[in-house]
Amino acid sequence: MTTTSAPPATPRPKRRPGDRIFAGSAKGAGILILVILAGVAIFLISESVPALTAPAEDVPGGEGLFSYIGPLVFGTLMAATIGLLVATPLAVAIALFITYYAPRRMAAGLGYLIDLLAAVPSIVYGFWGITWFAPRLVPFYRWLEENLGFIPLFAGPASATGRTMLTIGLVLAVMILPIISAISREVFTQVPSLHREAALALGATRWEMIKMAVLPYGKSGIIGGAMLGLGRALGETMAVAIILSGSAAGITWTLISSANPQTIAANIALQFPESTGLAVNTLIASGLALFVITLLVNMLARWVVNRRADFSGAN
């Protein structure tokens, strides 16, 4: 009778002290981020309770908390949406040009220049928007009123200063353009060369190769970059506060008028220094609304970006 001995157990690799320290530090950093995020959420909720439970006539505006926050949410979403709609196709076009059309030296310099836009402080964009950009848009707004005034978005009356919601949207588009462009460039450079070479070998032009091989592969990355840019636009403060200071017209759909809805972040920046008591709690409650909106947008962006990890060149 023969007996078989069990195979010897494979010894587990011994972890070095440096590996244990690094793993513990990374885990601690991740936990710290969650703790800070939870602390911010608890603070916003606890400080918002007085505004949530206060009588409607005691809330600034005298019509209740939701009537106060509603127009701010509307203005925030409108400005961010305009910026996203303008910036996304432009950023994708720039990323395609840098990746597949521009000469190597020109592509490197242009990429650095686009990325440099993200380093410009938002207050500089605000000053640029109010002193140079907005006045030069006034003739265009008058043209929109005269020729497209039957559309509610361009009903007018056109602003004489150019400080409108459309101006804010265009400034935000410039601010989020480097974010979307950088992510799109990274996605386009990771397209499997086999896909591109196969399309070209079948007789496709460069644009047909991009349409058949590059854009389908990078679609989820483009969407993720656009969502991250949207998150930046939702929380922008100083540029919006400078250009739309003194404007609070409630919910209005016109984009070229001087009567514009304010955004949550800009309203907090403008009103907080002079607020006391329940007014402070009301502003914090609006900040809680912005926190929830931004968190949902970034979670959606992370989900879209993570989906791309399941895509392989063999699919």
C-alpha positions as CSV (number, residue, x, y, z in Angstrom):
1,M,0.0,0.0,0.0
2,T,1.5,3.3,-1.1
3,T,1.0,6.5,0.7
4,T,1.1,9.9,-0.8
5,S,2.5,12.8,1.1
6,A,0.8,16.1,1.0
7,P,2.7,18.7,-1.0
8,P,4.7,21.1,1.1
9,A,2.9,24.4,1.8
10,T,4.2,27.3,-0.1
11,P,5.7,29.8,2.3
12,R,4.1,33.2,2.2
13,P,6.5,35.9,1.2
14,K,7.8,37.9,4.1
15,R,6.8,41.5,3.9
16,R,9.5,44.0,4.5
17,P,9.1,46.8,7.0
18,G,9.0,49.4,4.3
19,D,6.1,47.6,2.6
20,R,4.1,47.4,5.8
21,I,4.8,51.1,6.5
22,F,3.7,52.1,3.0
23,A,0.6,49.9,3.1
24,G,-0.4,51.3,6.5
25,S,0.2,54.9,5.5
26,A,-1.9,54.5,2.3
27,K,-4.7,52.8,4.3
28,G,-4.6,55.5,6.9
29,A,-4.7,58.3,4.2
30,G,-7.8,56.7,2.7
31,I,-9.5,56.4,6.1
32,L,-8.6,60.0,6.9
33,I,-10.2,61.2,3.7
34,L,-13.4,59.4,4.6
35,V,-13.4,60.8,8.1
36,I,-12.9,64.4,6.8
37,L,-15.7,63.9,4.3
38,A,-18.0,62.6,7.0
39,G,-17.0,65.4,9.3
40,V,-17.9,68.0,6.7
41,A,-21.2,66.3,6.0
42,I,-22.1,66.2,9.8
43,F,-21.2,69.8,10.2
44,L,-23.3,70.9,7.2
45,I,-26.3,68.9,8.4
46,S,-26.1,70.0,12.0
47,E,-25.7,73.7,11.1
48,S,-28.6,73.4,8.6
49,V,-31.1,72.1,11.0
50,P,-32.1,75.5,12.4
51,A,-32.8,76.7,8.8
52,L,-34.7,73.5,8.0
53,T,-37.0,73.8,11.1
54,A,-37.4,77.6,11.1
55,P,-40.7,79.1,10.0
56,A,-40.9,80.3,6.4
57,E,-41.2,83.9,7.3
58,D,-38.0,83.9,9.4
59,V,-35.9,82.6,6.5
60,P,-34.2,85.3,4.3
61,G,-36.7,86.2,1.6
62,G,-39.7,85.3,3.8
63,E,-40.9,82.5,1.6
64,G,-39.2,79.5,3.2
65,L,-35.9,77.6,2.8
66,F,-36.7,75.8,-0.4
67,S,-37.9,79.0,-2.1
68,Y,-34.5,80.6,-1.1
69,I,-32.3,77.7,-2.3
70,G,-34.3,76.7,-5.4
71,P,-33.2,79.7,-7.6
72,L,-29.6,79.2,-6.4
73,V,-29.7,75.6,-7.4
74,F,-31.2,76.6,-10.8
75,G,-28.5,79.2,-11.4
76,T,-25.7,76.8,-10.4
77,L,-26.9,74.1,-12.7
78,M,-27.6,76.5,-15.6
79,A,-24.1,78.1,-15.4
80,A,-22.4,74.7,-15.1
81,T,-24.4,73.2,-17.9
82,I,-23.6,76.0,-20.3
83,G,-19.9,75.7,-19.5
84,L,-20.0,71.9,-19.9
85,L,-21.8,72.1,-23.3
86,V,-19.3,74.6,-24.6
87,A,-16.1,73.1,-23.2
88,T,-16.6,69.4,-23.9
89,P,-16.6,69.4,-27.7
90,L,-13.8,72.0,-27.8
91,A,-11.7,70.0,-25.3
92,V,-12.2,66.8,-27.2
93,A,-11.2,68.5,-30.5
94,I,-8.1,70.0,-28.9
95,A,-7.2,66.6,-27.4
96,L,-7.6,64.9,-30.8
97,F,-5.5,67.6,-32.5
98,I,-2.7,67.3,-30.0
99,T,-2.7,63.5,-30.1
100,Y,-3.2,62.7,-33.8
101,Y,-2.7,65.8,-35.9
102,A,-0.2,68.2,-34.4
103,P,3.6,67.7,-35.0
104,R,5.4,66.3,-31.9
105,R,7.1,69.5,-30.9
106,M,3.9,71.6,-31.4
107,A,1.8,69.0,-29.6
108,A,4.1,69.1,-26.5
109,G,4.0,72.9,-26.3
110,L,0.3,73.1,-26.9
111,G,-0.4,70.5,-24.3
112,Y,1.6,72.4,-21.7
113,L,-0.2,75.6,-22.6
114,I,-3.7,74.0,-22.3
115,D,-2.7,72.5,-18.9
116,L,-1.5,75.9,-17.8
117,L,-5.1,77.2,-17.9
118,A,-5.9,75.1,-14.9
119,A,-3.2,76.9,-12.9
120,V,-4.7,80.4,-13.4
121,P,-6.6,81.5,-10.2
122,S,-10.3,81.8,-10.5
123,I,-10.2,85.4,-9.4
124,V,-8.1,86.2,-12.4
125,Y,-10.7,84.7,-14.6
126,G,-13.3,86.8,-12.9
127,F,-11.4,90.0,-13.5
128,W,-10.7,89.0,-17.1
129,G,-14.4,88.2,-17.6
130,I,-15.7,91.5,-16.2
131,T,-13.2,93.9,-17.7
132,W,-12.4,92.4,-21.1
133,F,-14.6,89.5,-22.1
134,A,-18.1,90.7,-21.0
135,P,-17.9,94.2,-22.8
136,R,-16.9,92.5,-26.1
137,L,-19.9,90.2,-26.0
138,V,-22.5,93.0,-25.8
139,P,-22.8,93.4,-29.6
140,F,-23.3,89.7,-29.9
141,Y,-26.0,89.7,-27.3
142,R,-27.8,92.5,-29.1
143,W,-27.6,90.5,-32.3
144,L,-29.1,87.5,-30.5
145,E,-31.9,89.6,-29.2
146,E,-32.7,91.0,-32.6
147,N,-32.5,87.8,-34.6
148,L,-33.3,85.0,-32.0
149,G,-35.4,86.9,-29.5
150,F,-38.3,84.6,-30.1
151,I,-36.4,81.9,-28.2
152,P,-36.8,82.3,-24.5
153,L,-33.1,81.9,-23.9
154,F,-32.4,85.0,-25.9
155,A,-35.5,87.0,-25.2
156,G,-33.6,90.0,-23.7
157,P,-33.5,92.8,-23.0
158,A,-29.8,92.4,-23.8
159,S,-27.4,93.5,-21.1
160,A,-25.5,96.7,-21.7
161,T,-22.6,95.5,-19.6
162,G,-22.3,91.9,-20.8
163,R,-22.5,90.5,-17.2
164,T,-24.9,87.7,-18.0
165,M,-25.4,84.1,-17.4
166,L,-24.1,83.2,-20.8
167,T,-20.9,85.1,-20.0
168,I,-20.5,83.1,-16.8
169,G,-21.1,79.9,-18.8
170,L,-18.4,80.8,-21.3
171,V,-15.9,81.8,-18.6
172,L,-16.6,78.5,-16.8
173,A,-16.0,76.7,-20.1
174,V,-12.5,78.2,-20.3
175,M,-11.9,77.1,-16.7
176,I,-12.9,73.5,-17.1
177,L,-11.5,73.0,-20.6
178,P,-8.0,71.9,-19.4
179,I,-9.5,69.2,-17.1
180,I,-11.6,67.6,-19.9
181,S,-8.8,68.0,-22.4
182,A,-6.1,66.4,-20.2
183,I,-8.3,63.4,-19.4
184,S,-9.3,63.0,-23.1
185,R,-5.6,63.1,-24.2
186,E,-4.7,60.4,-21.7
187,V,-7.5,58.2,-23.0
188,F,-6.7,58.8,-26.7
189,T,-3.1,57.9,-26.2
190,Q,-4.1,54.6,-24.6
191,V,-6.1,53.4,-27.7
192,P,-4.5,50.1,-28.8
193,S,-2.2,50.6,-31.8
194,L,-3.7,47.4,-33.3
195,H,-7.1,49.1,-33.6
196,R,-5.7,52.2,-35.3
197,E,-3.4,50.3,-37.6
198,A,-6.2,47.9,-38.6
199,A,-8.4,50.8,-39.5
200,L,-5.7,52.4,-41.6
201,A,-4.8,49.1,-43.2
202,L,-8.4,48.8,-44.4
203,G,-8.1,52.1,-46.2
204,A,-9.7,54.4,-43.6
205,T,-8.7,58.0,-43.6
206,R,-7.3,59.5,-40.4
207,W,-10.7,60.9,-39.4
208,E,-12.4,57.6,-40.2
209,M,-9.8,55.8,-38.0
210,I,-10.5,58.3,-35.2
211,K,-14.3,57.8,-35.6
212,M,-14.1,54.0,-35.8
213,A,-11.3,53.2,-33.3
214,V,-10.4,56.1,-31.1
215,L,-13.7,57.7,-30.1
216,P,-15.5,54.4,-29.2
217,Y,-12.6,53.4,-27.1
218,G,-12.4,56.7,-25.3
219,K,-16.1,57.5,-24.9
220,S,-16.3,56.5,-21.3
221,G,-13.1,58.5,-20.5
222,I,-14.5,61.6,-22.2
223,I,-17.7,61.3,-20.2
224,G,-15.8,60.9,-17.0
225,G,-13.6,64.0,-17.8
226,A,-16.7,66.0,-18.6
227,M,-18.3,65.0,-15.3
228,L,-15.2,66.0,-13.4
229,G,-15.2,69.3,-15.2
230,L,-18.9,69.7,-14.3
231,G,-18.0,69.2,-10.6
232,R,-15.4,72.0,-10.9
233,A,-17.9,74.3,-12.5
234,L,-20.6,73.6,-9.9
235,G,-18.4,74.8,-7.1
236,E,-16.8,77.8,-8.8
237,T,-17.0,80.9,-6.6
238,M,-14.9,83.9,-7.2
239,A,-15.3,84.2,-11.0
240,V,-19.1,84.0,-10.7
241,A,-19.2,86.3,-7.7
242,I,-17.2,89.0,-9.5
243,I,-19.2,88.9,-12.8
244,L,-22.6,88.5,-11.3
245,S,-22.2,90.5,-8.1
246,G,-25.5,92.3,-7.2
247,S,-27.6,90.0,-9.5
248,A,-30.3,87.8,-7.9
249,A,-33.3,87.6,-10.2
250,G,-34.7,84.2,-9.1
251,I,-35.5,81.7,-11.8
252,T,-35.2,83.1,-15.3
253,W,-34.4,81.4,-18.5
254,T,-32.9,84.3,-20.4
255,L,-29.2,84.1,-20.9
256,I,-28.4,87.6,-22.2
257,S,-30.2,89.8,-19.7
258,S,-28.8,91.7,-16.7
259,A,-31.4,89.9,-14.5
260,N,-29.7,86.6,-13.7
261,P,-30.1,83.9,-11.1
262,Q,-27.2,83.6,-8.6
263,T,-25.2,80.5,-8.0
264,I,-24.9,78.8,-4.6
265,A,-21.2,79.3,-4.1
266,A,-21.2,82.9,-5.3
267,N,-24.2,83.7,-3.1
268,I,-22.4,82.3,0.0
269,A,-19.3,84.3,-0.8
270,L,-21.2,87.5,-1.2
271,Q,-23.7,87.2,1.7
272,F,-21.8,85.4,4.4
273,P,-19.7,88.4,5.7
274,E,-22.8,90.4,6.5
275,S,-25.0,87.5,7.8
276,T,-25.8,86.6,11.3
277,G,-28.0,84.1,13.2
278,L,-30.5,82.2,11.0
279,A,-29.1,83.8,7.8
280,V,-25.9,82.0,8.4
281,N,-27.7,78.7,8.9
282,T,-29.6,79.3,5.7
283,L,-26.4,79.9,3.8
284,I,-24.9,76.7,5.3
285,A,-28.1,74.8,4.2
286,S,-27.5,76.0,0.6
287,G,-23.9,74.8,1.0
288,L,-25.3,71.4,2.0
289,A,-27.3,71.3,-1.2
290,L,-24.2,72.2,-3.2
291,F,-22.3,69.5,-1.3
292,V,-24.8,66.8,-2.2
293,I,-25.0,67.9,-5.9
294,T,-21.2,67.9,-6.3
295,L,-20.8,64.6,-4.5
296,L,-23.4,63.0,-6.8
297,V,-21.7,64.4,-9.9
298,N,-18.2,63.2,-8.8
299,M,-19.6,59.7,-7.8
300,L,-21.1,59.5,-11.3
301,A,-17.8,60.5,-12.9
302,R,-15.9,57.9,-10.9
303,W,-18.4,55.2,-11.8
304,V,-18.1,56.1,-15.5
305,V,-14.3,56.2,-15.4
306,N,-14.1,52.9,-13.5
307,R,-16.2,51.2,-16.2
308,R,-13.4,51.9,-18.7
309,A,-11.1,49.6,-16.7
310,D,-13.3,46.7,-17.8
311,F,-12.6,47.5,-21.5
312,S,-9.7,45.7,-23.1
313,G,-8.2,45.9,-26.5
314,A,-9.6,42.4,-27.3
315,N,-13.3,43.5,-26.8
